[in-house]
Amino acid sequence: MSVVWQQVDTPGEVEAPLGDVPGPERPGLLRRWLWLPALLVTVAVYVAQRLVENPSGELEMWLMLALMAGLAVTAVAALVRYRDDQRHATETRAAEALRNDARAVTGSVTVSERELKDGTMLRGLLTYPRDSETAEDTWSLLVADGDAPGPRPGDPVAVWWAPGSDAVVVRYHRGWADDVRRSQRS
């Protein structure tokens, strides 16, 4: 499950319509295409290995090591490309589902904090109603020094989810959470 946090500037923005959900970004050019030059180098080393007649033991060893290194880099780069393509397809389907059939509910969070040098890492469990059951997803959020404060344990959050999607969008503002808590006590 993928949880996308949106820390909004005003309490009124929390329940505003979801609007356009941005599509996922493609990885960089090098990450996508590193497998191709690695494959070409591997093929060149293989051809060189076959063309050399009576290589010395040392040359044969270095050519074999270069071939193995080229194969390893090619395999890892191809696997990275494959996983990136899978992740991109999944995130594209999730964004499309949220654009077409987003449903808004109010959920709550548990929070644990860990201080870092750049801010505070918050993580916990997001709980919200989904169809006829209660969904629970883990989440994490880095709140940098000077940013709006993150959620407190038990704070309500606005959650958008879509049937058939593994992604949810969560919006939070401390003032909105305080207003919801006050209205529940009244």
PyMOL commands that set and color helices and strands:
alter all, ss='L'
color gray80, all
select helices_A, chain A and resi 11-13+29-33+35-51+57-101+174-185
alter helices_A, ss='H'
color red, helices_A
select strands_A, chain A and resi 2-7+103-109+112-115+119-130+133-144+156-161+167-172
alter strands_A, ss='S'
color yellow, strands_A
deselect
rebuild
show_as cartoon
